[in-house]
Amino acid sequence: MSKEKYELCLRITSDALDKLQVIKDTELARAYLEFANNYFDDAKHFAEKGEYDNALEAIAYAHGFIDAGVLAGLFRINGYHLEAIK
Protein backbone atom coordinates (compact mmCIF):
# COMPACT_ATOMS: atom_id res chain seq x y z
CA MET A 1 0.00 0.00 0.00
CA SER A 2 1.16 3.47 -0.61
CA LYS A 3 1.78 6.23 1.83
CA GLU A 4 -0.43 8.49 -0.31
CA LYS A 5 -3.41 6.10 -0.04
CA TYR A 6 -3.00 5.96 3.74
CA GLU A 7 -2.79 9.75 4.00
CA LEU A 8 -5.97 10.16 1.94
CA CYS A 9 -7.86 7.66 4.11
CA LEU A 10 -6.51 9.30 7.26
CA ARG A 11 -7.83 12.72 6.14
CA ILE A 12 -11.25 11.29 5.26
CA THR A 13 -11.55 9.46 8.58
CA SER A 14 -10.25 12.43 10.56
CA ASP A 15 -12.85 14.65 8.90
CA ALA A 16 -15.60 12.13 9.71
CA LEU A 17 -14.52 11.95 13.36
CA ASP A 18 -14.41 15.75 13.61
CA LYS A 19 -17.96 16.10 12.23
CA LEU A 20 -19.44 13.07 14.02
CA GLN A 21 -22.35 13.71 16.37
CA VAL A 22 -23.55 11.01 18.77
CA ILE A 23 -27.34 11.02 18.48
CA LYS A 24 -28.02 7.96 20.66
CA ASP A 25 -25.74 7.89 23.68
CA THR A 26 -25.75 4.17 24.32
CA GLU A 27 -23.11 1.71 25.46
CA LEU A 28 -22.83 0.53 21.86
CA ALA A 29 -22.36 4.07 20.53
CA ARG A 30 -19.64 4.73 23.10
CA ALA A 31 -17.93 1.43 22.20
CA TYR A 32 -18.05 2.15 18.45
CA LEU A 33 -16.61 5.63 18.98
CA GLU A 34 -13.90 4.31 21.29
CA PHE A 35 -12.95 1.60 18.76
CA ALA A 36 -12.90 4.16 15.94
CA ASN A 37 -10.64 6.49 17.89
CA ASN A 38 -8.34 3.68 19.04
CA TYR A 39 -7.91 2.30 15.52
CA PHE A 40 -7.36 5.86 14.25
CA ASP A 41 -4.56 6.29 16.80
CA ASP A 42 -3.15 2.87 15.90
CA ALA A 43 -3.04 3.89 12.24
CA LYS A 44 -0.99 6.98 13.06
CA HIS A 45 1.35 4.88 15.20
CA PHE A 46 1.94 2.37 12.38
CA ALA A 47 2.51 5.19 9.89
CA GLU A 48 5.12 6.77 12.16
CA LYS A 49 6.98 3.45 11.99
CA GLY A 50 6.66 3.37 8.19
CA GLU A 51 4.27 0.40 8.31
CA TYR A 52 1.76 1.74 5.80
CA ASP A 53 0.05 -1.61 5.14
CA ASN A 54 -0.79 -1.91 8.84
CA ALA A 55 -1.67 1.78 9.03
CA LEU A 56 -4.12 1.50 6.16
CA GLU A 57 -5.69 -1.60 7.68
CA ALA A 58 -6.16 0.18 11.02
CA ILE A 59 -7.68 3.27 9.40
CA ALA A 60 -10.09 1.00 7.49
CA TYR A 61 -11.25 -0.53 10.78
CA ALA A 62 -11.67 2.94 12.29
CA HIS A 63 -13.80 4.03 9.38
CA GLY A 64 -15.79 0.80 9.55
CA PHE A 65 -16.86 1.57 13.12
CA ILE A 66 -17.89 5.06 12.03
CA ASP A 67 -19.94 3.63 9.17
CA ALA A 68 -21.55 1.05 11.46
CA GLY A 69 -22.54 3.77 13.93
CA VAL A 70 -24.08 5.90 11.18
CA LEU A 71 -26.00 2.98 9.70
CA ALA A 72 -27.25 1.91 13.15
CA GLY A 73 -28.57 5.42 13.77
CA LEU A 74 -26.13 6.06 16.61
CA PHE A 75 -24.08 8.75 14.87
CA ARG A 76 -24.85 11.57 12.47
CA ILE A 77 -22.34 13.21 10.17
CA ASN A 78 -23.93 16.00 8.15
CA GLY A 79 -23.43 15.40 4.44
CA TYR A 80 -22.05 11.90 5.00
CA HIS A 81 -22.57 9.48 2.11
CA LEU A 82 -24.28 6.84 4.28
CA GLU A 83 -26.86 9.23 5.71
CA ALA A 84 -29.01 8.73 2.61
CA ILE A 85 -29.15 4.95 3.09
CA LYS A 86 -30.82 4.98 6.49
PyMOL commands that set and color helices and strands:
alter all, ss='L'
color gray80, all
select helices_A, chain A and resi 3-19+27-48+52-71
alter helices_A, ss='H'
color red, helices_A
select strands_A, chain A and resi 21-22+75-76
alter strands_A, ss='S'
color yellow, strands_A
deselect
rebuild
show_as cartoon
